[in-house]
Amino acid sequence: MSTPKPFRGVVSPRTKRFPLEAALLTSGLKDLMGLPGLLCVGAVLQASLLLVLPTRWAVLPAYGFALYGILSTAIQVFFPSTSQFDKDVIRGRVAGALPNKSYDPSRPDEKPLFGPTPAAEQIVCFHLGLRYSHPLGMFAPGAAEMHRHIATMYASLRQESEKYGCLGSTFWRTGGRESKNAGMAVFYFRSVEGLHAFAHDEAHRAGWDWFNGWLKKTGHTHLGIFHETFAAPAGQWETIYGDMPPTLLGAANNVKVLNEQTGEEEYVVPLVDYKHSQLRSKYGRMGWTDGKYHLDGDRGVKA
């Protein structure tokens, strides 16, 4: 019986953490007001220029921005290599997988970076979000203090990621309203116990105590918060990404392994090549079938 082939990673490990881009300030400002508000701001600015400058000079900024938008779009369309929207895209299909604790690049068959078993470990997905039910949005009373506590919590979790088993996080914003939508961070943990330990972290407790005290003191109800926890045991989760940059679990940037050849810890993008036979189907990516099994009911059984 042949030994199953290990999965092949699509991004080489590195000693520095992979950057996580999150334009939170820009995103928050754009979400602060709807299209009518943005048009109104633009109209006021243009009218102000017309009051202080000759018309031919006052319209130059508007024409300049329009020309820049048209030219930059045209350049990126006709010269795709210059496109900012193509940045970090991994061509083809890839699947999420957690690496082994250690590997040896000089012995890839004996000590590979990834194993041959999909969904081999439990994963806990944790959603944590905030919504402003206030016309001032991110400038509402209490919002600045809330942001400071959130930043402190996130910094603590990032610094102690191994202690709590946090694999990484990404930020998302809903689109249910014209403006002032809820923002949400999606975290991935190795266990519910690790998540629970973080919930009792000093930084998290300080933020939670402040929030409860603020509610009691002010009586305000415009800062809405929520969280959801989903624990997926081994063999109960799967992912696939096609022509995407590292996203969600694939963007978890706290995943570390030991390079036995150098003795250094390295960061790994938890994505593997889809071309492995085990990863061609949803059930295969969950480890329910590998070509030698058929599905009977909910689980794979031997043929």
Backbone as CSV, one residue per row, in Angstrom:
resi,resn,N_x,N_y,N_z,CA_x,CA_y,CA_z,C_x,C_y,C_z
1,MET,0.849,-1.197,0.000,0.000,0.000,0.000,0.882,1.244,0.000
2,SER,0.668,2.139,-0.963,1.511,3.321,-1.086,1.186,4.338,0.001
3,THR,2.205,5.089,0.377,2.031,6.132,1.386,1.354,7.343,0.753
4,PRO,0.304,7.886,1.386,-0.363,9.067,0.820,0.614,10.225,0.653
5,LYS,0.479,10.932,-0.443,1.354,12.073,-0.682,0.922,13.263,0.169
6,PRO,1.876,13.976,0.750,1.514,15.168,1.532,1.017,16.276,0.619
7,PHE,0.251,17.181,1.175,-0.210,18.336,0.418,0.959,19.288,0.166
8,ARG,0.850,20.048,-0.908,1.920,20.979,-1.275,1.473,22.414,-1.014
9,GLY,2.217,23.118,-0.174,1.916,24.515,0.093,2.130,25.369,-1.144
10,VAL,1.436,26.489,-1.225,1.535,27.351,-2.410,2.348,28.618,-2.146
11,VAL,2.678,28.880,-0.891,3.506,30.037,-0.535,4.615,29.552,0.385
12,SER,5.852,29.900,0.073,6.992,29.447,0.875,6.955,30.073,2.270
13,PRO,7.328,29.305,3.302,7.393,29.862,4.659,8.421,30.984,4.733
14,ARG,8.257,31.858,5.705,9.201,32.950,5.908,9.338,33.237,7.397
15,THR,10.434,33.868,7.757,10.702,34.112,9.174,9.924,35.301,9.721
16,LYS,9.411,36.159,8.846,8.619,37.306,9.290,7.141,37.053,9.020
17,ARG,6.329,37.586,9.904,4.890,37.427,9.765,4.406,38.012,8.437
18,PHE,3.512,37.305,7.769,2.943,37.812,6.526,2.075,39.028,6.842
19,PRO,2.198,40.101,6.059,1.428,41.316,6.363,-0.058,41.087,6.183
20,LEU,-0.822,41.699,7.060,-2.276,41.636,6.971,-2.782,43.038,6.686
21,GLU,-3.264,43.249,5.477,-3.718,44.578,5.087,-5.170,44.781,5.514
22,ALA,-5.405,45.853,6.243,-6.757,46.187,6.672,-6.880,47.706,6.727
23,ALA,-7.519,48.272,5.723,-7.667,49.732,5.654,-8.860,50.148,6.508
24,LEU,-8.713,49.970,7.830,-9.840,50.193,8.726,-10.277,51.652,8.743
25,LEU,-9.321,52.585,8.795,-9.681,53.998,8.852,-10.368,54.433,7.565
26,THR,-9.774,54.086,6.420,-10.370,54.459,5.133,-11.750,53.842,4.972
27,SER,-11.843,52.563,5.333,-13.124,51.871,5.234,-14.165,52.516,6.137
28,GLY,-13.740,52.879,7.354,-14.667,53.505,8.287,-15.139,54.863,7.823
29,LEU,-14.223,55.655,7.251,-14.597,56.984,6.762,-15.553,56.884,5.575
30,LYS,-15.288,55.933,4.665,-16.175,55.771,3.511,-17.562,55.307,3.938
31,ASP,-17.620,54.558,5.042,-18.893,54.043,5.525,-19.622,55.051,6.412
32,LEU,-18.977,56.175,6.691,-19.552,57.155,7.616,-20.805,57.811,7.056
33,MET,-20.867,57.988,5.742,-22.037,58.618,5.134,-22.375,57.931,3.822
34,GLY,-23.637,58.046,3.421,-24.096,57.439,2.186,-23.758,58.287,0.971
35,LEU,-24.230,57.849,-0.196,-23.940,58.554,-1.444,-24.446,59.998,-1.442
36,PRO,-25.661,60.280,-0.970,-26.110,61.680,-0.936,-25.191,62.570,-0.101
37,GLY,-24.733,62.062,1.030,-23.831,62.836,1.872,-22.506,63.109,1.191
38,LEU,-21.958,62.092,0.519,-20.691,62.272,-0.193,-20.833,63.284,-1.325
39,LEU,-21.950,63.201,-2.064,-22.190,64.167,-3.141,-22.331,65.580,-2.580
40,CYS,-22.963,65.690,-1.422,-23.141,67.001,-0.795,-21.794,67.599,-0.393
41,VAL,-20.924,66.773,0.197,-19.592,67.246,0.580,-18.821,67.713,-0.650
42,GLY,-18.882,66.915,-1.725,-18.196,67.293,-2.955,-18.731,68.595,-3.530
43,ALA,-20.061,68.757,-3.487,-20.671,69.976,-4.021,-20.262,71.206,-3.209
44,VAL,-20.218,71.061,-1.884,-19.821,72.180,-1.025,-18.371,72.572,-1.288
45,LEU,-17.502,71.586,-1.417,-16.093,71.883,-1.694,-15.927,72.582,-3.036
46,GLN,-16.645,72.093,-4.048,-16.547,72.717,-5.367,-17.096,74.142,-5.344
47,ALA,-18.217,74.335,-4.645,-18.792,75.676,-4.545,-17.849,76.628,-3.814
48,SER,-17.160,76.125,-2.799,-16.207,76.954,-2.052,-15.059,77.397,-2.944
49,LEU,-14.579,76.492,-3.792,-13.508,76.858,-4.719,-13.973,77.918,-5.716
50,LEU,-15.223,77.795,-6.160,-15.752,78.775,-7.114,-15.878,80.165,-6.492
51,LEU,-16.026,80.212,-5.176,-16.145,81.498,-4.490,-14.815,82.231,-4.384
52,VAL,-13.720,81.478,-4.344,-12.417,82.108,-4.089,-11.479,82.074,-5.291
53,LEU,-11.813,81.303,-6.308,-10.928,81.190,-7.468,-11.689,81.475,-8.755
54,PRO,-10.986,81.898,-9.792,-11.622,82.007,-11.111,-12.148,80.637,-11.539
55,THR,-13.217,80.653,-12.301,-13.874,79.397,-12.672,-12.917,78.398,-13.308
56,ARG,-12.072,78.888,-14.232,-11.182,77.967,-14.943,-10.183,77.291,-14.008
57,TRP,-9.856,77.964,-12.891,-8.965,77.341,-11.910,-9.750,76.485,-10.911
58,ALA,-10.943,76.913,-10.568,-11.737,76.209,-9.560,-12.160,74.816,-10.011
59,VAL,-12.316,74.633,-11.333,-12.767,73.321,-11.817,-11.607,72.353,-12.048
60,LEU,-10.379,72.839,-11.942,-9.226,71.967,-12.204,-9.156,70.750,-11.278
61,PRO,-9.390,70.899,-9.954,-9.334,69.707,-9.096,-10.313,68.617,-9.523
62,ALA,-11.548,69.016,-9.871,-12.546,68.027,-10.290,-12.105,67.318,-11.567
63,TYR,-11.630,68.102,-12.550,-11.148,67.500,-13.793,-9.914,66.633,-13.535
64,GLY,-9.073,67.079,-12.618,-7.863,66.314,-12.302,-8.187,64.954,-11.714
65,PHE,-9.111,64.916,-10.739,-9.507,63.645,-10.136,-10.160,62.729,-11.166
66,ALA,-11.015,63.314,-12.025,-11.682,62.511,-13.051,-10.668,61.924,-14.029
67,LEU,-9.719,62.751,-14.459,-8.700,62.285,-15.397,-7.831,61.196,-14.770
68,TYR,-7.473,61.395,-13.501,-6.666,60.386,-12.803,-7.409,59.051,-12.737
69,GLY,-8.704,59.105,-12.410,-9.481,57.873,-12.319,-9.571,57.149,-13.650
70,ILE,-9.808,57.911,-14.726,-9.929,57.304,-16.056,-8.601,56.699,-16.506
71,LEU,-7.514,57.454,-16.345,-6.206,56.976,-16.799,-5.724,55.776,-15.987
72,SER,-5.883,55.833,-14.663,-5.412,54.718,-13.842,-6.199,53.452,-14.142
73,THR,-7.512,53.592,-14.376,-8.325,52.424,-14.728,-7.900,51.861,-16.080
74,ALA,-7.696,52.735,-17.062,-7.294,52.287,-18.399,-5.941,51.577,-18.357
75,ILE,-4.996,52.129,-17.616,-3.666,51.514,-17.522,-3.762,50.122,-16.914
76,GLN,-4.578,49.977,-15.862,-4.688,48.673,-15.205,-5.442,47.660,-16.063
77,VAL,-6.368,48.160,-16.908,-7.096,47.259,-17.805,-6.184,46.739,-18.911
78,PHE,-5.406,47.629,-19.523,-4.569,47.241,-20.651,-3.204,46.704,-20.237
79,PHE,-2.800,46.961,-19.008,-1.534,46.430,-18.481,-1.819,45.766,-17.133
80,PRO,-2.376,44.547,-17.164,-2.822,43.875,-15.936,-1.747,43.749,-14.862
81,SER,-0.480,43.699,-15.268,0.586,43.541,-14.276,0.681,44.748,-13.344
82,THR,0.113,45.881,-13.751,0.152,47.082,-12.914,-1.074,47.200,-12.008
83,SER,-2.014,46.287,-12.143,-3.284,46.407,-11.429,-3.126,46.163,-9.933
84,GLN,-3.643,47.074,-9.133,-3.639,46.902,-7.686,-4.644,45.842,-7.257
85,PHE,-5.628,45.559,-8.118,-6.661,44.594,-7.776,-6.192,43.156,-7.972
86,ASP,-5.061,42.992,-8.621,-4.506,41.667,-8.873,-3.467,41.282,-7.815
87,LYS,-3.223,42.186,-6.881,-2.163,41.979,-5.899,-2.441,40.755,-5.028
88,ASP,-1.429,39.911,-4.884,-1.447,38.736,-4.002,-2.420,37.643,-4.431
89,VAL,-3.030,37.775,-5.618,-3.954,36.735,-6.075,-3.181,35.451,-6.370
90,ILE,-3.669,34.331,-5.855,-3.080,33.019,-6.132,-3.895,32.386,-7.252
91,ARG,-3.283,32.203,-8.407,-4.002,31.691,-9.564,-4.357,30.215,-9.381
92,GLY,-5.552,29.873,-9.871,-6.015,28.506,-9.733,-6.740,28.305,-8.412
93,ARG,-6.921,27.044,-8.045,-7.658,26.721,-6.825,-6.719,26.228,-5.733
94,VAL,-7.015,26.646,-4.526,-6.253,26.197,-3.359,-7.247,25.871,-2.252
95,ALA,-6.785,25.115,-1.274,-7.623,24.732,-0.138,-6.898,25.051,1.161
96,GLY,-7.661,25.284,2.210,-7.074,25.573,3.509,-6.606,24.299,4.196
97,ALA,-5.443,24.368,4.837,-4.906,23.227,5.589,-3.917,23.744,6.619
98,LEU,-3.912,23.146,7.794,-2.951,23.530,8.822,-1.676,22.711,8.656
99,PRO,-0.517,23.338,8.782,0.752,22.622,8.581,1.107,21.748,9.771
100,ASN,2.126,20.913,9.588,2.677,20.147,10.700,3.363,21.094,11.683
101,LYS,3.628,20.611,12.883,4.284,21.445,13.897,5.713,21.802,13.478
102,SER,6.349,20.921,12.721,7.712,21.175,12.253,7.910,20.497,10.907
103,TYR,8.963,20.923,10.207,9.283,20.313,8.920,10.771,20.483,8.665
104,ASP,11.270,19.725,7.697,12.681,19.812,7.321,12.754,19.919,5.804
105,PRO,13.076,21.096,5.264,13.117,21.262,3.805,14.142,20.373,3.120
106,SER,15.132,19.864,3.879,16.124,18.967,3.284,15.610,17.531,3.211
107,ARG,14.501,17.248,3.897,13.892,15.911,3.873,12.382,16.041,3.647
108,PRO,11.987,16.520,2.483,10.571,16.806,2.246,9.668,15.582,2.291
109,ASP,10.215,14.401,1.995,9.383,13.197,2.032,9.176,12.693,3.457
110,GLU,10.221,12.817,4.279,10.140,12.329,5.654,9.511,13.353,6.589
111,LYS,9.832,14.627,6.393,9.343,15.693,7.277,8.744,16.824,6.439
112,PRO,7.583,16.574,5.816,6.985,17.595,4.948,6.359,18.732,5.752
113,LEU,6.128,19.837,5.064,5.498,20.983,5.712,4.038,20.692,6.030
114,PHE,3.347,20.061,5.102,1.947,19.686,5.297,1.819,18.172,5.260
115,GLY,0.857,17.651,6.001,0.604,16.223,5.986,-0.339,15.836,4.861
116,PRO,-0.753,14.558,4.797,-1.638,14.089,3.736,-3.110,14.020,4.147
117,THR,-3.409,14.430,5.392,-4.772,14.286,5.907,-5.481,15.637,5.943
118,PRO,-6.594,15.776,5.225,-7.321,17.051,5.244,-8.123,17.226,6.528
119,ALA,-8.353,18.467,6.896,-9.156,18.791,8.088,-8.723,17.950,9.280
120,ALA,-7.406,17.837,9.458,-6.862,16.931,10.471,-7.008,17.455,11.890
121,GLU,-7.240,18.754,12.035,-7.353,19.344,13.369,-8.665,20.100,13.526
122,GLN,-9.049,20.269,14.782,-10.201,21.102,15.095,-9.889,22.567,14.772
123,ILE,-10.916,23.292,14.354,-10.797,24.737,14.153,-12.006,25.409,14.799
124,VAL,-11.757,26.493,15.498,-12.828,27.278,16.104,-12.893,28.624,15.393
125,CYS,-14.046,28.935,14.842,-14.255,30.207,14.146,-15.040,31.137,15.071
126,PHE,-14.498,32.323,15.292,-15.084,33.273,16.239,-15.340,34.597,15.538
127,HIS,-16.598,35.024,15.511,-16.984,36.302,14.920,-17.184,37.323,16.036
128,LEU,-16.538,38.467,15.912,-16.672,39.526,16.914,-16.940,40.835,16.186
129,GLY,-18.057,41.497,16.514,-18.431,42.668,15.735,-18.996,43.819,16.545
130,LEU,-19.076,44.963,15.878,-19.540,46.214,16.477,-20.379,46.967,15.448
131,ARG,-21.479,47.552,15.926,-22.357,48.332,15.036,-22.773,49.614,15.750
132,TYR,-22.764,50.725,15.013,-23.192,52.004,15.570,-24.644,52.266,15.176
133,SER,-25.522,52.360,16.148,-26.910,52.745,15.876,-27.063,54.226,16.219
134,HIS,-26.256,55.043,15.552,-26.177,56.469,15.876,-25.801,57.233,14.607
135,PRO,-26.378,58.419,14.383,-26.079,59.167,13.149,-24.626,59.591,13.008
136,LEU,-23.874,59.674,14.117,-22.466,60.070,14.036,-21.537,58.883,13.777
137,GLY,-22.067,57.688,13.757,-21.248,56.519,13.444,-20.035,56.389,14.342
138,MET,-18.848,56.317,13.737,-17.621,56.101,14.489,-17.241,57.289,15.370
139,PHE,-17.985,58.402,15.264,-17.750,59.554,16.134,-18.825,59.684,17.212
140,ALA,-19.624,58.650,17.375,-20.677,58.659,18.387,-20.073,58.629,19.791
141,PRO,-20.812,59.073,20.802,-20.309,59.005,22.177,-19.900,57.579,22.556
142,GLY,-18.734,57.453,23.136,-18.240,56.149,23.572,-17.473,55.387,22.511
143,ALA,-17.604,55.793,21.236,-16.963,55.040,20.157,-15.443,55.106,20.239
144,ALA,-14.896,56.275,20.556,-13.435,56.416,20.632,-12.854,55.515,21.713
145,GLU,-13.507,55.486,22.886,-13.034,54.616,23.967,-13.140,53.147,23.565
146,MET,-14.238,52.810,22.906,-14.412,51.431,22.444,-13.301,51.041,21.480
147,HIS,-12.956,51.933,20.559,-11.898,51.649,19.590,-10.559,51.422,20.288
148,ARG,-10.283,52.215,21.321,-9.017,52.051,22.045,-8.951,50.690,22.726
149,HIS,-10.045,50.279,23.339,-10.054,48.969,24.003,-9.936,47.836,22.981
150,ILE,-10.606,47.979,21.856,-10.520,46.951,20.813,-9.086,46.834,20.308
151,ALA,-8.429,47.984,20.076,-7.041,47.971,19.605,-6.124,47.304,20.625
152,THR,-6.358,47.567,21.908,-5.546,46.947,22.962,-5.771,45.443,23.008
153,MET,-7.024,45.021,22.904,-7.340,43.588,22.898,-6.669,42.886,21.719
154,TYR,-6.775,43.518,20.544,-6.210,42.907,19.346,-4.696,42.799,19.454
155,ALA,-4.054,43.842,19.982,-2.595,43.817,20.145,-2.182,42.721,21.117
156,SER,-2.951,42.547,22.199,-2.649,41.499,23.176,-2.800,40.116,22.554
157,LEU,-3.869,39.934,21.785,-4.101,38.641,21.145,-3.026,38.334,20.115
158,ARG,-2.613,39.331,19.381,-1.568,39.140,18.370,-0.236,38.782,19.035
159,GLN,0.067,39.454,20.148,1.324,39.198,20.851,1.330,37.826,21.513
160,GLU,0.168,37.391,21.988,0.064,36.111,22.699,-0.667,35.065,21.855
161,SER,-0.490,35.124,20.548,-1.248,34.241,19.659,-0.994,32.764,19.947
162,GLU,0.240,32.405,20.251,0.533,31.001,20.543,-0.097,30.558,21.857
163,LYS,-0.072,31.429,22.844,-0.652,31.115,24.153,-2.128,30.766,24.022
164,TYR,-2.845,31.520,23.195,-4.277,31.310,23.051,-4.632,30.446,21.843
165,GLY,-3.641,30.050,21.074,-3.916,29.226,19.904,-4.671,29.971,18.823
166,CYS,-4.418,31.278,18.701,-5.087,32.075,17.668,-4.301,31.970,16.364
167,LEU,-4.943,31.478,15.330,-4.287,31.296,14.038,-4.226,32.589,13.239
168,GLY,-5.164,33.487,13.473,-5.174,34.744,12.742,-6.580,35.307,12.649
169,SER,-6.710,36.430,11.956,-8.009,37.091,11.846,-8.054,37.952,10.589
170,THR,-9.259,38.242,10.146,-9.477,39.180,9.049,-10.658,40.072,9.411
171,PHE,-10.742,41.228,8.756,-11.793,42.197,9.083,-12.783,42.296,7.928
172,TRP,-14.065,42.395,8.279,-15.120,42.483,7.272,-16.135,43.547,7.680
173,ARG,-16.822,44.107,6.689,-17.869,45.089,6.955,-19.135,44.673,6.213
174,THR,-20.268,44.725,6.894,-21.529,44.346,6.268,-21.991,45.445,5.313
175,GLY,-23.003,45.133,4.521,-23.522,46.115,3.570,-25.025,46.258,3.661
176,GLY,-25.578,46.026,4.842,-27.027,46.060,4.995,-27.630,47.449,4.988
177,ARG,-26.810,48.469,5.296,-27.317,49.839,5.317,-26.507,50.698,4.348
178,GLU,-27.041,51.864,4.036,-26.342,52.773,3.125,-25.048,53.277,3.744
179,SER,-25.015,53.371,5.057,-23.819,53.818,5.765,-23.863,53.301,7.197
180,LYS,-22.732,53.456,7.904,-22.633,53.072,9.316,-23.010,51.609,9.525
181,ASN,-22.423,50.758,8.704,-22.675,49.328,8.793,-21.835,48.694,9.893
182,ALA,-22.207,47.495,10.265,-21.466,46.764,11.293,-20.125,46.298,10.742
183,GLY,-19.107,46.356,11.576,-17.800,45.798,11.242,-17.590,44.527,12.041
184,MET,-16.900,43.574,11.459,-16.729,42.286,12.125,-15.340,41.719,11.874
185,ALA,-14.729,41.210,12.920,-13.466,40.485,12.792,-13.761,38.994,12.863
186,VAL,-13.164,38.232,11.964,-13.299,36.774,11.956,-11.987,36.188,12.460
187,PHE,-12.036,35.543,13.622,-10.852,34.948,14.236,-10.902,33.428,14.078
188,TYR,-9.721,32.823,13.999,-9.612,31.363,13.975,-8.723,30.918,15.134
189,PHE,-9.252,30.015,15.962,-8.524,29.470,17.104,-8.381,27.960,16.936
190,ARG,-7.411,27.412,17.644,-7.211,25.961,17.618,-8.193,25.233,18.530
191,SER,-8.711,25.929,19.549,-9.600,25.260,20.499,-10.510,26.270,21.182
192,VAL,-11.628,25.775,21.699,-12.535,26.608,22.482,-11.852,27.039,23.773
193,GLU,-11.005,26.154,24.314,-10.293,26.485,25.550,-9.381,27.702,25.358
194,GLY,-8.709,27.770,24.206,-7.856,28.915,23.921,-8.662,30.197,23.798
195,LEU,-9.805,30.115,23.127,-10.687,31.270,23.002,-11.187,31.713,24.371
196,HIS,-11.556,30.748,25.206,-12.039,31.065,26.555,-10.941,31.732,27.377
197,ALA,-9.713,31.250,27.222,-8.594,31.855,27.955,-8.400,33.307,27.529
198,PHE,-8.542,33.577,26.227,-8.424,34.957,25.765,-9.540,35.826,26.328
199,ALA,-10.742,35.263,26.462,-11.866,36.026,27.003,-11.586,36.507,28.420
200,HIS,-10.687,35.805,29.124,-10.322,36.200,30.489,-8.961,36.884,30.529
201,ASP,-8.438,37.229,29.353,-7.197,37.994,29.279,-7.415,39.377,29.905
202,GLU,-6.356,39.922,30.479,-6.462,41.210,31.166,-6.997,42.308,30.252
203,ALA,-6.513,42.349,29.010,-6.957,43.386,28.079,-8.432,43.235,27.742
204,HIS,-8.875,41.995,27.541,-10.278,41.761,27.212,-11.175,42.078,28.397
205,ARG,-10.764,41.671,29.590,-11.559,41.952,30.779,-11.676,43.456,31.013
206,ALA,-10.580,44.189,30.770,-10.613,45.644,30.956,-11.618,46.287,30.001
207,GLY,-11.624,45.836,28.751,-12.569,46.365,27.778,-14.004,46.019,28.128
208,TRP,-14.211,44.799,28.560,-15.556,44.347,28.923,-16.073,45.100,30.152
209,ASP,-15.214,45.281,31.148,-15.605,46.023,32.352,-15.924,47.481,32.011
210,TRP,-15.089,48.084,31.124,-15.375,49.463,30.717,-16.730,49.553,30.037
211,PHE,-17.019,48.636,29.122,-18.261,48.694,28.362,-19.470,48.550,29.278
212,ASN,-19.436,47.582,30.180,-20.558,47.397,31.100,-20.741,48.620,31.997
213,GLY,-19.611,49.186,32.468,-19.694,50.388,33.291,-20.230,51.577,32.517
214,TRP,-19.808,51.703,31.258,-20.269,52.800,30.406,-21.770,52.700,30.159
215,LEU,-22.263,51.484,29.900,-23.698,51.292,29.696,-24.483,51.694,30.938
216,LYS,-23.994,51.263,32.092,-24.692,51.551,33.350,-24.683,53.042,33.659
217,LYS,-23.555,53.700,33.359,-23.401,55.116,33.689,-24.202,56.014,32.756
218,THR,-24.171,55.725,31.459,-24.783,56.626,30.476,-26.190,56.219,30.058
219,GLY,-26.483,54.932,30.104,-27.769,54.456,29.625,-27.867,54.402,28.115
220,HIS,-26.766,54.702,27.415,-26.769,54.678,25.949,-26.896,53.240,25.433
221,THR,-27.529,53.118,24.283,-27.682,51.790,23.669,-27.271,51.800,22.195
222,HIS,-26.497,52.816,21.783,-26.182,52.922,20.352,-24.913,52.165,19.949
223,LEU,-24.173,51.611,20.894,-23.017,50.777,20.552,-23.440,49.314,20.640
224,GLY,-23.719,48.737,19.494,-24.140,47.341,19.463,-22.945,46.415,19.297
225,ILE,-22.913,45.346,20.057,-21.819,44.379,19.958,-22.393,42.977,19.783
226,PHE,-21.620,42.091,19.187,-22.077,40.710,19.023,-20.882,39.787,18.863
227,HIS,-21.097,38.524,19.165,-20.096,37.508,18.825,-20.793,36.186,18.554
228,GLU,-20.148,35.374,17.755,-20.607,34.019,17.442,-19.403,33.088,17.509
229,THR,-19.627,31.882,17.992,-18.556,30.886,18.078,-19.004,29.603,17.392
230,PHE,-18.174,29.091,16.506,-18.454,27.831,15.818,-17.241,26.917,15.989
231,ALA,-17.439,25.777,16.604,-16.350,24.817,16.808,-16.522,23.674,15.817
232,ALA,-15.570,23.539,14.900,-15.614,22.491,13.882,-14.583,21.423,14.227
233,PRO,-15.015,20.239,14.665,-14.051,19.182,14.986,-13.266,18.751,13.750
234,ALA,-12.202,18.024,13.959,-11.430,17.469,12.840,-12.365,16.673,11.934
235,GLY,-12.205,16.842,10.632,-13.050,16.139,9.679,-14.416,16.761,9.480
236,GLN,-14.623,17.961,10.009,-15.930,18.609,9.905,-15.835,20.010,9.306
237,TRP,-14.784,20.263,8.544,-14.676,21.565,7.887,-13.904,21.413,6.583
238,GLU,-14.126,22.325,5.659,-13.382,22.336,4.401,-13.453,23.729,3.798
239,THR,-12.479,24.049,2.961,-12.434,25.354,2.300,-11.916,25.186,0.875
240,ILE,-12.272,26.122,0.032,-11.677,26.183,-1.300,-11.710,27.639,-1.772
241,TYR,-10.650,28.055,-2.449,-10.530,29.424,-2.942,-10.018,29.356,-4.381
242,GLY,-10.677,30.065,-5.287,-10.259,30.074,-6.683,-9.895,31.470,-7.150
243,ASP,-8.658,31.643,-7.627,-8.177,32.941,-8.114,-8.433,34.052,-7.091
244,MET,-8.057,33.776,-5.855,-8.246,34.716,-4.749,-6.922,34.976,-4.046
245,PRO,-6.761,36.154,-3.444,-5.631,36.335,-2.525,-5.940,35.547,-1.253
246,PRO,-4.967,35.325,-0.376,-5.262,34.641,0.887,-6.444,35.313,1.594
247,THR,-7.467,34.532,1.897,-8.732,35.055,2.407,-9.220,34.203,3.569
248,LEU,-9.833,34.836,4.577,-10.392,34.141,5.731,-9.350,33.218,6.363
249,LEU,-9.608,31.909,6.433,-8.618,31.015,7.035,-7.295,31.086,6.283
250,GLY,-7.353,31.249,4.975,-6.130,31.338,4.180,-5.290,32.556,4.501
251,ALA,-5.904,33.575,5.123,-5.178,34.793,5.489,-4.731,34.783,6.944
252,ALA,-4.943,33.668,7.644,-4.500,33.574,9.040,-2.975,33.684,9.088
253,ASN,-2.470,34.746,9.697,-1.025,35.010,9.614,-0.278,34.795,10.928
254,ASN,-0.888,34.015,11.846,-0.186,33.652,13.079,0.250,32.188,13.080
255,VAL,0.144,31.519,11.933,0.457,30.089,11.851,1.969,29.911,11.750
256,LYS,2.550,29.248,12.751,4.005,29.084,12.793,4.402,27.609,12.843
257,VAL,5.559,27.316,12.261,6.133,25.969,12.300,7.619,26.092,12.618
258,LEU,8.207,24.985,13.033,9.645,24.955,13.299,10.371,24.383,12.094
259,ASN,11.313,25.131,11.562,12.183,24.640,10.496,13.321,23.874,11.159
260,GLU,13.296,22.551,11.087,14.288,21.728,11.778,15.684,21.888,11.184
261,GLN,15.760,22.309,9.941,17.071,22.485,9.309,17.790,23.715,9.854
262,THR,17.043,24.799,10.062,17.656,26.045,10.540,17.451,26.268,12.027
263,GLY,16.485,25.558,12.610,16.173,25.762,14.020,15.342,27.005,14.274
264,GLU,14.853,27.654,13.215,14.073,28.881,13.357,12.579,28.603,13.197
265,GLU,11.781,29.421,13.864,10.345,29.372,13.655,10.000,30.194,12.417
266,GLU,9.076,29.687,11.625,8.682,30.368,10.398,7.162,30.492,10.336
267,TYR,6.718,31.517,9.624,5.285,31.716,9.413,4.869,31.041,8.109
268,VAL,3.682,30.465,8.128,3.195,29.698,6.985,1.809,30.199,6.579
269,VAL,1.595,30.360,5.284,0.252,30.614,4.761,-0.459,29.264,4.684
270,PRO,-1.573,29.080,5.409,-2.214,27.760,5.490,-3.051,27.411,4.259
271,LEU,-2.403,27.410,3.095,-3.073,27.077,1.845,-2.255,26.047,1.085
272,VAL,-2.936,25.075,0.477,-2.252,24.017,-0.272,-2.870,23.885,-1.660
273,ASP,-2.090,23.294,-2.563,-2.501,23.126,-3.957,-3.702,22.181,-4.056
274,TYR,-4.698,22.616,-4.809,-5.939,21.863,-4.997,-5.734,20.603,-5.835
275,LYS,-4.622,20.506,-6.561,-4.452,19.415,-7.519,-4.250,18.050,-6.861
276,HIS,-4.099,17.990,-5.566,-4.012,16.718,-4.849,-5.356,15.993,-4.962
277,SER,-5.331,14.688,-5.261,-6.569,13.937,-5.488,-7.523,14.005,-4.299
278,GLN,-6.987,14.118,-3.091,-7.817,14.155,-1.890,-8.636,15.441,-1.786
279,LEU,-8.214,16.475,-2.516,-8.825,17.789,-2.344,-9.779,18.167,-3.463
280,ARG,-10.087,17.221,-4.350,-10.897,17.545,-5.523,-12.396,17.666,-5.216
281,SER,-12.846,17.192,-4.073,-14.267,17.263,-3.743,-14.451,17.771,-2.322
282,LYS,-15.663,18.208,-2.036,-15.961,18.700,-0.691,-15.734,17.606,0.346
283,TYR,-16.230,16.394,0.053,-16.070,15.300,1.009,-14.606,14.897,1.152
284,GLY,-13.871,14.982,0.051,-12.446,14.681,0.131,-11.717,15.667,1.015
285,ARG,-12.063,16.955,0.880,-11.407,17.983,1.697,-11.783,17.877,3.167
286,MET,-12.855,17.160,3.454,-13.229,16.912,4.846,-12.672,15.582,5.345
287,GLY,-11.999,14.857,4.445,-11.431,13.580,4.834,-12.437,12.451,4.884
288,TRP,-13.595,12.642,4.257,-14.620,11.613,4.294,-14.438,10.562,3.201
289,THR,-13.703,10.890,2.151,-13.474,9.941,1.075,-12.140,10.252,0.417
290,ASP,-11.451,9.231,-0.039,-10.168,9.452,-0.715,-10.073,8.649,-2.004
291,GLY,-11.221,8.294,-2.565,-11.228,7.490,-3.777,-11.419,6.014,-3.478
292,LYS,-11.112,5.596,-2.256,-11.308,4.211,-1.858,-12.567,4.067,-1.011
293,TYR,-13.296,5.165,-0.869,-14.496,5.176,-0.047,-15.672,5.676,-0.878
294,HIS,-16.872,5.226,-0.512,-18.064,5.827,-1.094,-18.897,6.387,0.049
295,LEU,-19.828,7.259,-0.294,-20.629,7.898,0.742,-21.869,7.075,1.042
296,ASP,-22.090,6.838,2.314,-23.273,6.119,2.772,-23.878,6.950,3.892
297,GLY,-24.954,7.664,3.581,-25.501,8.566,4.579,-24.641,9.808,4.689
298,ASP,-24.210,10.113,5.906,-23.473,11.346,6.148,-21.971,11.169,6.094
299,ARG,-21.467,9.954,6.213,-20.028,9.767,6.286,-19.546,8.772,5.233
300,GLY,-18.248,8.816,4.969,-17.679,7.884,4.018,-17.440,6.528,4.674
301,VAL,-17.758,5.459,3.979,-17.494,4.109,4.481,-16.750,3.344,3.406
302,LYS,-16.052,2.305,3.804,-15.264,1.550,2.837,-16.143,0.926,1.768
303,ALA,-15.628,1.021,0.547,-16.355,0.450,-0.578,-16.254,-1.069,-0.545
